[in-house]
Amino acid sequence: MLDVRGLNKVYDGSGRRVEAVRDLTFTVPAGELVCLVGPSGCGKTTLLKCMGGLLAPTGGEVLLEDRKVTGPPPGMAFVFQEYGRSLFPWMRVGENVELPLKQKRLGRERRKELVADALGSVGLADAAGAYPWQLSGGMQQRVAIARALAYEPRVLLMDEPFAAVDAQTRADLEDLVRGLWRERGITILFVTHDIDEAVYLGQRVIVLSASPTVVQEQLKVDLPDDRDQLHTRVAPRFAELRTHVYEQIQAAKRGVPRGEDPV
C-alpha cells in the first residue's frame, strides 16, 4: 500500500543546510496499523508530510499503490496534531466534516450520508449542528478523525493526534482508532512520541534514529489483537516490548548503529 524508498529531505535557508531525513526505506502493507516513534526532533512530521504529498522530498520517493506521490493523493487522509487549527471555528461540525467531500463532486445526499456515518462512528452523531469551539478538546479531535473517515481513505496518516488531550481522553481515542481500523480495514501510519501508545496501538513499531533520520529498527508487536487499557498495559509482554522500544530510542540518541534485521 505504502512504499518509502530512500527518502531524503534537506532544508536550505538563511545560509544553513539541514538534513532532516537522510535515507528512509520501509513499506506498509494494506490494512496494517504501523506506529512511528523516535527521538524528539528526528523528523517524524517531516517524513509524514512527504508521505502525504504536503512536502516535496529532496531525494527518494513515496509510492501509494505503486503510484508516485507528488501531491496529496486522493486515496489518503491526514489527521493533524493541532485539531484547533485544522477545524474551521466559523463552520459547524457537520460542515467541517463535509468540506473535503465537495472536492469529490459527490451529490448532496451522498455527502450527508458520509458525514452522518463518520460522526456516528466517532460517537458524535448528535454534534453535527454544534460549532467546534463548543466541544471539548477530545471531541474536537474526534471531529477531525470523522472528517478523515468521511473522505473514505484507503490510507490514514496521523501525526501525534492525541498529544494535546488529557490522559483519560487519550486512552479513549486510542481505543477508538483501533476499533475504526478493525472495522474499516484502513491502512494507518500513526506518528507518536509516546512509546506506550505505539506499543498499544501498533501491529508494528518503526523506530527512527536521531536526525538525520534513518530506520533504527522495525519491531513486530506480538500482542493479542483484542487489546484493552486495563489488561494489555499490565501484561508482561507489553512491558518487554515497551522496554525494548525505549532502549532503541535511547540508543538512537547516542548514535548507536541500527540493527541489521527487524525483531
C-alpha positions as CSV (number, residue, x, y, z in Angstrom):
1,M,0.0,0.0,0.0
2,L,2.7,2.5,1.1
3,D,6.3,2.2,-0.1
4,V,9.0,4.6,1.1
5,R,12.2,4.3,-0.9
6,G,15.4,6.1,0.0
7,L,13.6,9.2,1.2
8,N,15.8,12.2,1.8
9,K,14.8,15.8,2.9
10,V,17.2,18.7,3.1
11,Y,16.2,22.2,4.2
12,D,18.1,25.1,2.8
13,G,17.7,28.6,4.1
14,S,19.5,31.6,5.8
15,G,22.8,30.1,4.7
16,R,22.2,26.9,6.5
17,R,21.7,23.4,5.1
18,V,19.9,21.0,7.4
19,E,19.5,17.3,6.5
20,A,16.3,16.3,8.3
21,V,15.8,12.9,6.8
22,R,18.8,11.0,5.3
23,D,17.7,7.7,3.9
24,L,14.4,6.2,4.9
25,T,13.2,2.9,3.4
26,F,10.2,0.9,4.6
27,T,6.8,-0.5,3.5
28,V,3.4,-0.5,5.0
29,P,1.2,-3.4,3.6
30,A,-2.5,-2.8,3.0
31,G,-4.6,-3.0,6.2
32,E,-1.7,-2.7,8.6
33,L,-1.5,-0.3,11.6
34,V,2.1,0.9,12.0
35,C,3.4,3.3,14.6
36,L,6.4,5.5,14.1
37,V,8.5,6.6,17.1
38,G,11.8,8.3,17.5
39,P,13.8,10.9,19.5
40,S,12.4,14.4,19.7
41,G,13.2,16.4,16.6
42,C,14.2,13.4,14.5
43,G,12.0,14.3,11.6
44,K,8.8,12.3,12.1
45,T,6.5,15.2,11.0
46,T,8.7,15.9,8.0
47,L,8.5,12.3,7.0
48,L,4.7,12.2,7.3
49,K,4.3,15.4,5.3
50,C,6.5,14.0,2.5
51,M,4.4,10.8,2.5
52,G,1.2,12.8,2.4
53,G,2.4,14.9,-0.6
54,L,2.4,18.1,1.5
55,L,6.2,18.5,1.3
56,A,8.4,17.6,-1.7
57,P,11.3,15.3,-0.8
58,T,14.9,16.2,-1.8
59,G,15.6,12.6,-2.9
60,G,13.9,9.2,-3.0
61,E,10.2,8.7,-3.4
62,V,7.0,7.6,-1.8
63,L,4.6,5.3,-3.6
64,L,0.9,4.8,-2.9
65,E,-0.4,1.6,-4.5
66,D,2.6,1.7,-6.9
67,R,2.0,5.3,-7.9
68,K,4.5,8.0,-7.0
69,V,3.2,10.6,-4.6
70,T,3.8,14.1,-6.0
71,G,0.9,15.9,-4.2
72,P,-1.9,15.0,-1.8
73,P,-3.2,11.7,-3.3
74,P,-7.0,11.1,-3.5
75,G,-6.8,7.8,-1.5
76,M,-5.2,9.3,1.6
77,A,-6.3,11.4,4.5
78,F,-4.3,13.3,7.2
79,V,-5.2,13.9,10.9
80,F,-3.1,16.6,12.4
81,Q,-1.9,17.1,15.9
82,E,-3.4,20.6,16.4
83,Y,-7.1,19.9,15.9
84,G,-7.9,23.5,17.0
85,R,-6.1,24.8,13.9
86,S,-7.4,22.1,11.5
87,L,-11.1,22.8,12.2
88,F,-12.8,26.0,11.0
89,P,-14.4,27.6,14.0
90,W,-17.0,29.5,12.0
91,M,-18.3,26.3,10.4
92,R,-20.5,23.8,12.3
93,V,-19.2,20.3,12.9
94,G,-21.2,18.8,10.1
95,E,-19.9,21.4,7.7
96,N,-16.3,20.8,8.8
97,V,-16.6,17.1,8.1
98,E,-18.3,17.6,4.8
99,L,-15.8,20.2,3.4
100,P,-13.3,17.8,1.8
101,L,-16.1,15.8,0.2
102,K,-17.0,18.7,-2.0
103,Q,-13.8,18.1,-3.9
104,K,-15.0,14.6,-4.8
105,R,-18.1,16.0,-6.7
106,L,-20.5,13.9,-4.7
107,G,-24.2,14.6,-4.6
108,R,-25.6,16.3,-1.6
109,E,-27.4,13.3,-0.2
110,R,-24.3,11.1,-0.5
111,R,-22.3,13.7,1.3
112,K,-24.9,13.8,4.1
113,E,-24.8,10.0,4.4
114,L,-21.0,10.0,4.7
115,V,-21.0,12.8,7.3
116,A,-23.6,11.1,9.4
117,D,-21.8,7.8,9.2
118,A,-18.4,9.3,10.1
119,L,-19.8,11.3,13.1
120,G,-21.7,8.2,14.3
121,S,-18.5,6.1,14.1
122,V,-16.7,8.5,16.4
123,G,-19.6,8.9,18.9
124,L,-20.7,12.3,17.8
125,A,-23.9,11.6,16.0
126,D,-25.7,14.4,17.7
127,A,-23.0,17.1,17.3
128,A,-23.4,18.0,13.6
129,G,-25.1,21.3,14.5
130,A,-22.5,22.4,17.1
131,Y,-19.5,24.6,16.5
132,P,-16.0,23.2,17.2
133,W,-15.4,25.8,20.0
134,Q,-18.5,24.4,21.8
135,L,-16.8,21.0,22.2
136,S,-14.1,19.7,24.4
137,G,-10.6,19.1,23.0
138,G,-11.2,15.3,22.8
139,M,-14.4,15.8,20.9
140,Q,-12.8,18.3,18.5
141,Q,-10.2,15.7,17.7
142,R,-13.0,13.1,17.1
143,V,-14.4,15.6,14.6
144,A,-11.0,15.8,12.8
145,I,-11.0,12.0,12.7
146,A,-14.6,11.9,11.4
147,R,-13.6,14.3,8.6
148,A,-10.8,12.0,7.6
149,L,-13.2,9.0,7.7
150,A,-15.9,10.6,5.7
151,Y,-13.4,11.0,2.8
152,E,-13.3,7.2,2.6
153,P,-9.5,7.0,2.5
154,R,-7.5,3.8,1.9
155,V,-4.6,5.2,3.9
156,L,-4.8,7.4,7.0
157,L,-1.8,9.4,8.2
158,M,-2.0,10.5,11.8
159,D,0.6,13.0,13.2
160,E,0.7,12.8,17.0
161,P,-3.1,13.3,17.1
162,F,-3.6,12.8,20.8
163,A,-0.6,14.8,22.1
164,A,-2.8,17.8,23.2
165,V,-5.5,15.9,25.2
166,D,-5.6,14.6,28.7
167,A,-4.6,11.0,29.6
168,Q,-8.2,9.7,30.0
169,T,-9.3,11.2,26.7
170,R,-6.2,9.9,25.1
171,A,-6.9,6.3,26.2
172,D,-10.5,6.6,24.8
173,L,-9.2,7.9,21.5
174,E,-6.6,5.1,21.2
175,D,-9.3,2.6,21.6
176,L,-11.4,4.5,19.0
177,V,-8.6,4.3,16.5
178,R,-8.1,0.6,16.9
179,G,-11.8,0.0,16.7
180,L,-12.1,2.0,13.5
181,W,-9.1,0.3,12.0
182,R,-10.5,-3.1,12.6
183,E,-14.0,-2.2,11.4
184,R,-12.9,-0.4,8.2
185,G,-9.7,-2.0,7.3
186,I,-7.9,1.3,6.7
187,T,-4.1,1.3,6.4
188,I,-2.9,3.6,9.2
189,L,0.5,5.1,9.8
190,F,0.5,6.7,13.2
191,V,3.3,9.0,14.4
192,T,3.6,9.4,18.2
193,H,6.3,10.4,20.7
194,D,4.6,8.1,23.3
195,I,6.2,4.7,23.5
196,D,3.4,3.1,25.4
197,E,0.9,4.4,22.8
198,A,3.0,3.0,20.0
199,V,3.1,-0.5,21.5
200,Y,-0.6,-0.5,22.5
201,L,-1.8,0.6,19.1
202,G,0.5,-0.9,16.5
203,Q,0.9,-4.2,14.8
204,R,4.4,-3.0,14.1
205,V,6.6,-0.2,15.5
206,I,9.2,1.5,13.4
207,V,11.9,3.2,15.5
208,L,13.6,6.1,13.8
209,S,17.1,7.3,14.6
210,A,18.1,10.8,15.6
211,S,18.3,13.4,12.9
212,P,19.4,13.0,10.1
213,T,16.9,10.2,10.2
214,V,17.1,6.6,9.1
215,V,15.2,3.5,10.3
216,Q,16.8,2.3,13.6
217,E,14.7,-0.8,13.9
218,Q,11.4,-2.4,13.0
219,L,9.6,-4.3,15.8
220,K,6.7,-6.7,15.4
221,V,4.2,-6.2,18.2
222,D,3.1,-9.7,19.1
223,L,0.3,-8.8,21.5
224,P,-3.2,-10.2,21.0
225,D,-5.4,-8.3,18.5
226,D,-8.0,-7.8,21.3
227,R,-6.5,-5.2,23.5
228,D,-7.8,-3.0,26.3
229,Q,-6.4,-0.4,28.5
230,L,-6.9,-2.3,31.8
231,H,-5.3,-5.7,30.8
232,T,-3.0,-5.1,27.9
233,R,-0.9,-2.4,29.5
234,V,-0.1,-4.6,32.6
235,A,0.8,-7.7,30.6
236,P,4.4,-8.8,30.9
237,R,4.9,-8.9,27.2
238,F,3.7,-5.3,26.9
239,A,6.4,-4.3,29.4
240,E,9.0,-6.2,27.5
241,L,8.1,-4.5,24.2
242,R,7.9,-1.1,25.8
243,T,11.3,-1.5,27.4
244,H,12.8,-2.7,24.1
245,V,11.5,0.3,22.2
246,Y,12.7,2.7,24.9
247,E,16.2,1.1,24.7
248,Q,16.2,1.6,20.9
249,I,15.3,5.2,21.2
250,Q,18.0,5.8,23.8
251,A,20.5,4.0,21.5
252,A,19.3,6.3,18.6
253,K,20.0,9.3,20.8
254,R,23.5,8.1,21.4
255,G,24.1,7.4,17.7
256,V,24.4,3.6,18.1
257,P,24.2,2.0,14.7
258,R,20.9,0.3,13.8
259,G,20.5,-3.4,13.8
260,E,20.6,-5.3,10.5
261,D,17.3,-7.2,10.9
262,P,13.9,-6.4,12.3
263,V,12.9,-8.2,15.6
